[in-house]
C-alpha cells in the first residue's frame, strides 16, 4: 500500500521522535521471515521495550537526521526492519539475536549505540550489554565490596586479640 505525503510525514515524525529518545538501533534484513514470525517478534518487542518498525529506507533516513543515528543513513540499503531500544540499550540486540537463531534470513546489517555505528557483526556485543537491573546489581556489588572487606578485617583483628588474651 502506497503512502500519501501526509502519511509519510507522520511516519517520519514518529520515527524521528523514537530515534531522538532511543538508546540503540539495530537495522536488520528481514526478507524471508513469515508473517507469524514477524508477529511473534513484534509481540516480544513490545514486552521488552523495543520499538520495531518496517519502513522505507528513504523515510528512515529522513527520520534519523539530527539524531545520534544520522551516520547510519549510508548503510540503509535493501528491505530493513528497524529496532530501537527505548528502555535498555541491549534490548534491540537481544531481540534480533534471539529471532535470528530461529531464522537465518534475519541478519543484522547496522548496529548503532551512543552515536557510534558498527556493522551487523557487532550484534553480539550489543546483545551482551547488561539490562538495567543487572547493571545496578553489579554497581551495588562494587559499592558493597569495600565495606565487606573492612568488616572481615575487623572480625579477624577481634579474633586475634581474643586469642591473645
C-alpha positions in Angstrom: 0.0 0.0 0.0 1.5 3.3 -1.1 1.5 6.1 1.4 0.4 9.7 0.6 2.5 12.7 1.5 0.8 13.3 4.9 1.1 9.6 5.9 4.8 9.7 5.0 5.3 12.8 7.1 3.5 11.1 10.0 5.8 8.1 9.7 8.9 10.3 9.6 7.7 12.3 12.6 7.0 9.2 14.6 10.4 7.6 13.8 12.2 10.9 14.5 10.6 11.1 17.9 11.6 7.5 18.6 15.1 7.9 17.3 15.6 11.0 19.5 14.8 9.0 22.7 16.3 5.6 21.8 19.4 4.1 23.4 20.4 2.0 20.4 19.4 0.9 16.9 19.6 -2.3 15.0 18.7 -2.4 11.3 18.2 -5.9 10.0 17.3 -7.6 6.8 14.1 -9.5 7.2 13.4 -10.9 3.7 12.1 -14.5 4.1 10.5 -14.1 7.5 7.0 -15.4 7.8 4.1 -13.3 9.0 3.8 -15.5 12.1 7.5 -15.0 12.9 7.2 -11.2 12.4 4.1 -11.1 14.6 5.9 -13.0 17.4 8.9 -10.6 17.1 6.6 -7.6 17.3 4.9 -9.0 20.4 8.3 -9.7 22.1 9.5 -6.2 21.1 6.5 -4.6 22.9 7.2 -6.7 26.0 10.9 -5.7 26.1 10.7 -2.0 25.3 11.8 -2.2 21.7 10.2 -0.1 19.0 10.1 -2.3 15.9 9.1 -0.9 12.5 9.4 -1.8 8.9 9.6 1.4 6.8 11.2 2.5 3.6 14.8 3.4 3.9 14.3 6.9 2.5 11.8 7.7 5.2 14.1 6.2 7.9 17.0 8.3 6.5 14.9 11.5 6.9 13.8 10.4 10.4 17.3 9.9 11.8 18.6 13.3 10.6 19.8 15.3 13.6 19.9 12.3 15.9 22.7 10.0 17.1 21.8 7.6 14.3 22.3 10.1 11.4 25.6 8.3 10.4 23.8 5.1 9.5 22.0 6.7 6.5 24.5 5.4 4.0 24.1 1.8 5.3 20.4 1.7 4.8 20.1 -0.5 1.7 17.6 -3.2 1.0 14.5 -4.3 2.9 15.2 -3.5 6.5 13.4 -3.5 9.8 14.4 -1.0 12.4 14.6 -2.0 16.1 15.1 0.9 18.5 15.9 0.1 22.2 13.8 2.5 24.3 14.5 1.4 27.9 17.6 -0.9 27.8 20.4 -0.3 25.4 20.9 -4.0 24.6 17.2 -4.9 24.2 17.1 -4.5 20.4 20.3 -6.5 20.0 18.9 -9.3 22.2 15.6 -9.3 20.3 17.2 -9.6 16.9 19.8 -12.1 18.1 17.1 -14.3 19.6 14.9 -14.4 16.5 17.9 -14.8 14.2 18.7 -18.1 15.9 15.4 -19.5 14.6 15.6 -17.8 11.2 18.9 -17.4 9.4 17.3 -15.0 7.0 17.1 -12.3 9.7 20.5 -10.7 9.6 21.6 -7.5 11.4 23.2 -5.0 8.9 23.8 -2.0 11.1 24.2 -1.6 14.9 24.4 1.8 16.4 24.8 3.0 20.0 26.0 6.2 21.6 26.4 7.9 18.2 28.8 5.2 17.0 27.9 2.9 14.1 29.1 -0.6 13.6 28.5 -3.4 11.1 25.9 -6.1 11.9 28.6 -8.4 13.1 28.7 -6.3 16.3 25.1 -7.5 17.2 26.5 -9.9 19.8 28.3 -7.1 21.6 25.2 -5.0 21.8 23.1 -8.1 22.9 25.6 -8.8 25.7 25.1 -5.5 27.4 23.6 -5.9 30.8 20.0 -4.9 31.5 19.3 -2.0 33.8 18.7 -4.4 36.8 21.9 -6.3 36.0 23.9 -3.1 35.8 22.5 -1.9 39.1 23.3 -5.2 40.7 26.9 -5.0 39.5 27.2 -1.5 40.8 25.8 -2.4 44.2 28.3 -5.3 44.5 31.2 -2.9 43.7 30.0 -0.5 46.3 29.5 -3.1 49.0 32.8 -4.8 48.5 35.0 -2.3 50.5 32.6 -2.5 53.5 32.7 -6.3 53.4 36.5 -6.3 53.4 36.6 -3.8 56.4 34.1 -6.0 58.3 36.2 -9.1 57.7 39.4 -7.3 58.7 37.8 -6.1 62.0 36.5 -9.5 62.7 40.0 -11.0 62.2 41.6 -8.4 64.4 39.0 -9.1 67.1 39.5 -12.9 66.9 43.3 -12.4 67.1 43.0 -10.1 70.2 40.6 -12.6 71.8 43.0 -15.5 71.2 45.9 -13.5 72.6 44.0 -12.7 75.8 
